[in-house]
Amino acid sequence: MATYKHTTGKRFHFIHIPRTGGRFIHENLLLNGFQQEHSSKGSIEGIEVLHFHRELYEKYLDVKDIPHIAVIRNPIDKFFSASSFFKRMYGDDIQEVMEDPIMFHSMLTNFPLTESVNWYRSQLDFISDETHLWRFEDGFKEEFAEWMSNILDVPFKVEDVPYKELGYDEENKLERSAKLIDNIRNLHRREIEKFYS
């Protein structure tokens, strides 16, 4: 997503993997005295700056020698959270197409909103072995605040901030059918095995 700088001068890079609580975390960073160092609007090389994967943030952002923080999420839940894009692009009748393994991969590979491709990219493409990882499923309460404080070496508090909705119906999602879950599981097998087995 962006590099942030605290009023104390402490810098870090927040890797915003889509559908992992990034808007909530961004608002809490601001409340804790961090300012975003650059704009995350627009796209570069066809990818939203807001959701740069590792290859692009290392190429375009000043992230060397500062802590990297990312939130990961169970890939199946993450996919369904982002599935409203498919209904938005293709209509409510897309369920059966997405349940077909060949069509599923074809739809992801040829997704027409190129800026949003990273919504479905493997989380492994966003992180390195040095990235500090928090699991979405562990929540964003006191333990998260303590974790952030320890990494950033500044006091960090979590406030309950309003959820900033996107400009479309995020609740119109694909159905969690067994066939579609199998397709998602096969696509993200490596990260499921690494983080969620």
C-alpha positions in Angstrom: 0.0 0.0 0.0 2.3 2.7 1.2 5.2 3.7 3.4 4.3 5.5 6.6 6.3 7.8 8.8 5.5 8.4 12.5 5.9 11.8 14.2 9.0 10.3 15.8 10.6 9.6 12.4 10.0 5.9 12.5 9.2 4.5 9.0 7.6 1.3 7.9 5.9 -0.3 4.9 2.4 -1.5 5.1 1.7 -4.1 2.4 -2.0 -3.9 1.7 -3.2 -7.3 0.4 -6.7 -6.7 -0.8 -9.6 -7.8 1.5 -7.5 -8.1 4.7 -8.6 -5.0 6.7 -6.5 -2.4 4.9 -8.9 0.5 5.2 -9.4 -0.1 8.9 -5.6 -0.4 9.5 -4.9 2.8 7.4 -7.4 4.8 9.6 -5.8 3.5 12.7 -2.3 4.4 11.5 -3.4 8.0 11.0 -4.9 8.0 14.5 -1.6 6.8 15.9 0.5 9.6 14.4 1.6 8.0 11.2 1.3 9.8 7.9 1.4 8.2 4.4 4.5 9.2 2.6 3.1 9.1 -0.9 -0.1 8.8 -2.8 -1.6 5.3 -3.3 -4.0 6.4 -5.9 -3.8 5.4 -9.6 -1.9 2.5 -11.1 1.5 1.7 -12.4 2.3 -1.2 -14.8 -1.5 -1.8 -14.8 -1.6 -2.5 -11.1 -3.3 -0.3 -8.4 -0.6 1.4 -6.3 -2.8 0.7 -3.3 -2.3 -3.0 -3.8 1.2 -3.3 -5.1 2.7 -6.8 -4.9 6.3 -7.3 -3.8 7.9 -6.9 -7.3 6.3 -3.5 -7.8 6.7 -2.0 -4.3 10.4 -3.0 -4.3 10.7 -1.3 -7.7 8.8 1.9 -7.1 8.7 2.6 -3.4 11.4 3.4 -0.9 11.0 0.3 1.3 14.5 -1.0 1.8 15.8 -1.4 5.4 12.5 -0.6 7.0 10.0 -3.0 8.6 7.4 -4.5 6.3 4.0 -5.4 7.8 1.1 -7.3 6.2 -2.1 -8.9 7.2 -2.9 -12.3 5.6 -6.3 -14.0 5.4 -7.6 -17.4 4.8 -7.5 -17.5 0.9 -11.0 -19.0 0.7 -12.6 -16.3 2.8 -10.5 -13.7 1.1 -11.7 -14.8 -2.3 -15.3 -14.7 -1.4 -14.9 -11.3 0.2 -13.6 -10.0 -3.2 -16.1 -12.0 -5.2 -18.5 -9.1 -5.6 -16.2 -7.9 -8.4 -17.2 -11.0 -10.5 -20.9 -10.3 -10.0 -20.4 -6.7 -10.8 -18.5 -7.4 -14.0 -20.4 -10.4 -15.3 -23.8 -10.3 -13.6 -25.6 -12.5 -11.1 -25.4 -15.6 -13.4 -21.6 -16.0 -13.0 -21.8 -18.7 -10.2 -22.0 -21.8 -12.5 -19.2 -20.5 -14.7 -16.9 -19.9 -11.7 -17.6 -23.5 -10.4 -16.1 -25.0 -13.6 -12.4 -25.4 -13.0 -11.3 -24.5 -16.5 -13.6 -21.4 -16.7 -12.6 -20.4 -13.2 -8.9 -20.1 -14.2 -9.8 -18.5 -17.5 -11.9 -15.8 -15.7 -9.1 -15.0 -13.3 -6.4 -14.9 -16.0 -8.5 -12.7 -18.3 -10.1 -10.5 -15.6 -11.0 -7.2 -17.5 -10.2 -4.8 -14.6 -6.4 -5.2 -14.8 -5.9 -2.8 -12.0 -7.8 -5.2 -9.7 -6.0 -8.4 -10.7 -4.1 -8.3 -7.4 -7.3 -8.9 -5.5 -7.0 -12.5 -6.6 -3.2 -12.9 -6.6 -1.5 -15.3 -4.2 -0.7 -13.6 -0.9 2.8 -15.2 -1.2 3.5 -12.7 -4.1 3.1 -9.8 -1.7 5.5 -10.9 1.1 9.0 -12.0 1.8 10.5 -14.1 4.6 11.2 -10.8 6.5 7.6 -9.5 6.4 5.9 -9.3 9.7 2.6 -11.2 9.3 -0.6 -10.9 11.2 -3.6 -13.2 10.5 -6.9 -11.5 9.8 -8.6 -14.2 11.8 -6.8 -13.2 15.0 -8.7 -9.9 15.0 -7.6 -6.3 15.5 -7.8 -5.8 19.3 -5.3 -5.5 22.1 -3.0 -8.3 20.8 -2.8 -6.6 17.4 -2.0 -3.2 19.0 0.8 -4.8 21.1 2.2 -6.6 18.0 2.3 -3.3 16.1 3.9 -1.5 19.1 6.6 -4.1 19.3 7.5 -4.0 15.6 7.3 -0.2 15.2 8.8 0.6 18.6 6.1 3.3 19.2 2.9 3.0 21.3 0.0 1.8 19.1 -3.7 1.8 20.0 -6.6 0.3 18.0 -9.7 2.5 17.7 -13.1 1.3 16.4 -13.3 3.4 13.2 -16.2 3.3 10.7 -15.8 0.9 7.8 -15.3 2.9 4.6 -17.4 1.3 2.0 -16.5 1.1 -1.7 -18.7 2.6 -4.3 -20.7 -0.5 -5.1 -22.6 -3.4 -3.3 -19.9 -5.4 -1.6 -22.5 -7.8 -0.2 -23.5 -9.2 -3.6 -21.0 -12.2 -3.5 -20.7 -15.6 -5.1 -22.2 -18.5 -3.2 -19.8 -20.6 -1.1 -20.5 -23.8 -3.0 -18.3 -26.9 -2.7 -17.2 -26.8 -6.3 -16.1 -23.2 -6.1 -14.3 -23.8 -2.8 -12.4 -26.6 -4.4 -11.3 -24.3 -7.3 -10.1 -21.7 -4.8 -8.3 -24.3 -2.7 -6.5 -25.7 -5.7 -5.5 -22.2 -6.8 -4.1 -21.2 -3.4 -2.9 -24.6 -2.2 0.7 -23.3 -1.4 -0.4 -20.5 0.8 -3.1 -22.6 2.5 -0.5 -25.2 3.3 2.0 -22.6 4.5 -0.3 -20.5 6.7 -3.6 -22.4 7.3 -3.0 -26.1 7.6 
